[in-house]
Each structure stands twice: as structure tokens, then as C-alpha cells.
Amino acid sequence: MTSPLTNPVVQERWSPRLWGTLLVLCAAMFLDALDVSMVGVALPSIATDLELSTSTLQWIVSGYILGYGGLLLLGGRAADLLGRRRVFLIALAVFALASLFGGLVDSGPLLIASRFIKGLSAAFTAPAGLSIITTTFKEGPQRNRALAIYTTCAATGFSMGLVLSGLLTEVSWRLTMLLPAPIALIALVAGLKLIPRSSREDSGKGYDIPGAITGTASMLLLVFTVVKAPEAGWASARTLLSFLAIAVLLTAFVSIERRSSHPLIRLGVLRAGSQIRANLGAAFFFGSYIGFQFLVTQYMQSLLGWSALQTALAFLPAGALVALSSTKIGSVVDRFGTPRVIAVGFSLMVVAYGLFLRIDLTPSYAAVILPSMLLLGAACALVFPSLNIQATNGVQDHEQGMVSGLLNTSIQVGGAIFLAVVTAVITAGGSEGGSPQEVLDSFRPGLVVVTVIAAAGLLITLTGLRTRRGAGHHKTVLVAKSVPDSEPERVAVGD
């Protein structure tokens, strides 16, 4: 009997169970974003309480990124092979336990270990959750609406995390670590009842163990190298040798994937221009934003003397705008297509960053900061869900976990790389310990770099618009052939 959640007939109204499934998946995405933003504000209190050095403190953030970014490819393919529901629920349980553990430990290394485990579990929940959505909601308006709501939860979680962390840290930094645990447990119980069971890809020919080893090792080493490069030096022997080892591992990985009957990543999926643009766009989008957030947080707290809560409230308009527009973005994508929507979003992002370059030591909130945040919120509302839609449209169900893992890997690796670049640019200014004006002057090149990264994302998106104009009809036919029973015009919307 066909499950109402997977019925191929397009339903105008979603059943309560369908809404429940989406809410459980949104809760996991919300937790991932909430956890990342809460930790950043709590770091000074953690350093004081546990007597941690700056280099050790960095790994509370980097440990999460290492586990998340390094294992996403494996997590996405595991969801396809082992069952999306099973992978999602197990990883969510691990996330809850790691949150509880992280709030109770009394040493830096144990806290870092808990953060790595949380990143590892998120590397499985993120692609599994996204692929459950894309295989549950039929491609087109239904899926676009679901993905708009889903991705909005990430922005909402990030914004709320900033505010909650400012409030909770006033009591104890441990509350910021413990808060995700009960939310994850509630989502886990609901998920056991609501998430439909998914079929597994036939694994009779075996798993791609060599591909999993080389792919995971290359991503782990890449993230680790990028995070450590500003400290070790980009031209240091250790950094250069690490990049050489990454190149060797990636070469081996590609060679293995070309011969494997059950590859971790089917390389043919990367021949589609829409996939390449979606993954590159995701890397440049998140890389520019995380670099901007890092700079602005330092600017507001170190130079302006704002509290953690005041800084969080300054970012709140962007998150609020994303949350308020969540139900509308799906219909916007249906009407205009992802390339146009992404291009408009990147354009707004470039303008927002450019406007913020006008900051000084006595900024006008109404004239500079607020307009920048509102433009940035509009950009995030347009770009993030559209990238998810573009990456997953035209892909068969048994590969949804794979492309979801690939997209999330692009987001995390892009964030790590571009944040390291922005940090290196600021450090090169050599203004640490200088006057406030000298520190501000060292921030400006970083803001320019952030703006250039967003502009590069815009240029990548514009190539898709040119391609679509020149060969739109031919492109639609090719995509439709790769997705049985799909309507050409509906598949083309996401491209």
C-alpha cells in the first residue's frame, strides 16, 4: 500500500503527519544552526571557566567544523545505502547525547571531543534530513515550499542562537551546550512515529569502502589544513605538504569512484551545470556570510564595546526577515526559477556588504547597520532555499542523499576556506593591540574580501542564466530523460 507521504499524486493540502515529518526534519536543521551560533557567543566564558588558551578555544569551534565538513560525503551516501530514516534517527540520538556530555565536562579536551562528535552526527542528520524531504515531497511546488520552510529554520536557528546564547551565558555557558539535548530528544521521539520508512539502495555488490576511506580522509585533512593554515602559515612546509597529501587523496578518490559499482559519489552527477553552480554557489554564499559575521561580531564587541546580547540583537533583523518570508520563497522560485532568484539574492548580498564598508567608530545604526542586515536577510531568504532546490531537482530518489551530502560539504568547506582567508587578511594588517582606528582599518580589507567572494558567487550564477537562454530547450529534454515520469517543464524550473 502506498504511503500518503510518498504518494506520487500531487496533493494540494498536506496531511497532519506530513507536516509533522517536516517539523521533525526542520527541528534537526534548527538545532545544527542554533548550536553553531550559541557556541560563538559563549567562548569567552568557556575560556575563563576552563582556563583555556586561545589556540585550544579555537578548537571548540573547529572541532565541530572538522567532524561536520569531513564526514558529510559519507553521511549523504550512508543515508542512501542504509536507509534515510535509520541514519537520521541514530545520528539525532548521538547529537542529543553529545550535547548532554558537552554541558557536563570539566576539561577543554573533553569539550572539544563532544563538539567533534556533534559535528559528526550533524554530518549524517543534515544530508539524511534533506534527502527525506526531497523523496517525500514531489518535485515542483510541493518540494519548493517544503525546502523553503526547511532552510528558513536554519536561518531562524542561527538568529535565535545568538540571542539565546547572550541570555543563557549570563547564567552559565553550560546551558548553551545543554539546551539542544532536550530539543533533540523530543524530535527523536516524534521522528520515530512520524518519519516514513525509506527503502535502501540494493547493496548486494558491496559498499564503496576504499572510496569512503579516501573521500573522508581527504575532506578531514582539507578542513583541518584550512583551519590550521592561518596559525601555521599558508606557505609553511606543513601546510604545503598537507595540500599535497590532499591532492593525492582526491586523485585516488576520483580514480576509485570511476571504477566502483557503488560509488560514494557518482561523478557523472557533476557533469550537470546546475549541480556545479549550486555547489560553488553554496560555498561562496556561506563563505562570504561566515566571514562577514566573524568580522562584524569582532567589530561590535571589540571596537564598539557592545555586549553579546546587543550584538545578537543587531543581527536579529536579518533572521527575522528570513523567517517571515519562509512561506513565500517557494512560490517565487516556481515563478522565476532558481537561477534568477539566486542572482537577485547574491546581488542584494553584494550591496549589503558594500554598504557596511561605510562603518566607522561611531556608526549610525539606522543608516548603515540596519539596512545592511535587512538586505542580507533578504539575500539569505532568496539564495539558501534556491540552492537546495537547484541541487536536488532532477535527481533520482536513490541519489538524493548523495547530492545532499555534496551540497552540505560545499557549504562547510567553503565556510572553512573563506573564513580562513578573511582571518589571514585581517592578521596581515598586524593591528592587534593597536589603536581602535588601526584595528578598524585592518577590518576593512576583510570586508572587501567578503564582498568580492559574494560578487564571485553572483558571476557563477549569471553563467547559468546565459546557459539557460542559449540552450534551455535542449537542457530540459536531457534532464527529463534522466528522471523517469518527470515533466520537463517542472524539472527545468530548478535548473
Rosetta blueprint (number, residue, H / E / L):
1 M L
2 T L
3 S L
4 P L
5 L L
6 T L
7 N L
8 P L
9 V L
10 V L
11 Q L
12 E L
13 R L
14 W L
15 S L
16 P H
17 R H
18 L H
19 W H
20 G H
21 T H
22 L H
23 L H
24 V H
25 L H
26 C H
27 A H
28 A H
29 M H
30 F H
31 L H
32 D H
33 A H
34 L H
35 D H
36 V H
37 S H
38 M H
39 V H
40 G H
41 V H
42 A H
43 L H
44 P H
45 S H
46 I H
47 A H
48 T H
49 D H
50 L H
51 E L
52 L L
53 S L
54 T H
55 S H
56 T H
57 L H
58 Q H
59 W H
60 I H
61 V H
62 S H
63 G H
64 Y H
65 I H
66 L H
67 G H
68 Y H
69 G H
70 G H
71 L H
72 L H
73 L H
74 L H
75 G H
76 G H
77 R H
78 A H
79 A H
80 D H
81 L H
82 L H
83 G L
84 R H
85 R H
86 R H
87 V H
88 F H
89 L H
90 I H
91 A H
92 L H
93 A H
94 V H
95 F H
96 A H
97 L H
98 A H
99 S H
100 L H
101 F H
102 G H
103 G H
104 L H
105 V L
106 D L
107 S L
108 G H
109 P H
110 L H
111 L H
112 I H
113 A H
114 S H
115 R H
116 F H
117 I H
118 K H
119 G H
120 L H
121 S H
122 A H
123 A H
124 F H
125 T H
126 A H
127 P H
128 A H
129 G H
130 L H
131 S H
132 I H
133 I H
134 T H
135 T H
136 T H
137 F L
138 K L
139 E L
140 G L
141 P H
142 Q H
143 R H
144 N H
145 R H
146 A H
147 L H
148 A H
149 I H
150 Y H
151 T H
152 T H
153 C H
154 A H
155 A H
156 T H
157 G H
158 F H
159 S H
160 M H
161 G H
162 L H
163 V H
164 L H
165 S H
166 G H
167 L H
168 L H
169 T H
170 E L
171 V L
172 S L
173 W H
174 R H
175 L H
176 T H
177 M H
178 L H
179 L L
180 P H
181 A H
182 P H
183 I H
184 A H
185 L H
186 I H
187 A H
188 L H
189 V H
190 A H
191 G H
192 L H
193 K H
194 L H
195 I L
196 P L
197 R L
198 S L
199 S L
200 R L
201 E L
202 D L
203 S L
204 G L
205 K L
206 G L
207 Y L
208 D L
209 I H
210 P H
211 G H
212 A H
213 I H
214 T H
215 G H
216 T H
217 A H
218 S H
219 M H
220 L H
221 L H
222 L H
223 V H
224 F H
225 T H
226 V H
227 V H
228 K H
229 A H
230 P H
231 E H
232 A H
233 G L
234 W L
235 A L
236 S L
237 A H
238 R H
239 T H
240 L H
241 L H
242 S H
243 F H
244 L H
245 A H
246 I H
247 A H
248 V H
249 L H
250 L H
251 T H
252 A H
253 F H
254 V H
255 S H
256 I H
257 E H
258 R H
259 R H
260 S L
261 S L
262 H L
263 P L
264 L L
265 I L
266 R L
267 L H
268 G H
269 V H
270 L H
271 R H
272 A L
273 G H
274 S H
275 Q H
276 I H
277 R H
278 A H
279 N H
280 L H
281 G H
282 A H
283 A H
284 F H
285 F H
286 F H
287 G H
288 S H
289 Y H
290 I H
291 G H
292 F H
293 Q H
294 F H
295 L H
296 V H
297 T H
298 Q H
299 Y H
300 M H
301 Q H
302 S H
303 L H
304 L L
305 G L
306 W L
307 S L
308 A H
309 L H
310 Q H
311 T H
312 A H
313 L H
314 A H
315 F H
316 L H
317 P H
318 A H
319 G H
320 A H
321 L H
322 V H
323 A H
324 L H
325 S L
326 S H
327 T H
328 K H
329 I H
330 G H
331 S H
332 V H
333 V H
334 D H
335 R H
336 F H
337 G L
338 T H
339 P H
340 R H
341 V H
342 I H
343 A H
344 V H
345 G H
346 F H
347 S H
348 L H
349 M H
350 V H
351 V H
352 A H
353 Y H
354 G H
355 L H
356 F H
357 L L
358 R L
359 I L
360 D L
361 L L
362 T L
363 P L
364 S L
365 Y H
366 A H
367 A H
368 V H
369 I H
370 L H
371 P H
372 S H
373 M H
374 L H
375 L H
376 L H
377 G H
378 A H
379 A H
380 C H
381 A H
382 L H
383 V H
384 F H
385 P H
386 S H
387 L H
388 N H
389 I H
390 Q H
391 A H
392 T H
393 N L
394 G L
395 V L
396 Q L
397 D H
398 H H
399 E H
400 Q H
401 G H
402 M H
403 V H
404 S H
405 G H
406 L H
407 L H
408 N H
409 T H
410 S H
411 I H
412 Q H
413 V H
414 G H
415 G H
416 A H
417 I H
418 F H
419 L H
420 A H
421 V H
422 V H
423 T H
424 A H
425 V H
426 I H
427 T H
428 A H
429 G L
430 G L
431 S L
432 E L
433 G L
434 G L
435 S L
436 P H
437 Q H
438 E H
439 V H
440 L H
441 D H
442 S H
443 F H
444 R H
445 P H
446 G H
447 L H
448 V H
449 V H
450 V H
451 T H
452 V H
453 I H
454 A H
455 A H
456 A H
457 G H
458 L H
459 L H
460 I H
461 T H
462 L H
463 T H
464 G H
465 L H
466 R H
467 T H
468 R H
469 R H
470 G H
471 A H
472 G H
473 H H
474 H H
475 K H
476 T H
477 V H
478 L H
479 V H
480 A H
481 K H
482 S H
483 V L
484 P L
485 D L
486 S L
487 E L
488 P H
489 E H
490 R H
491 V H
492 A H
493 V H
494 G L
495 D L
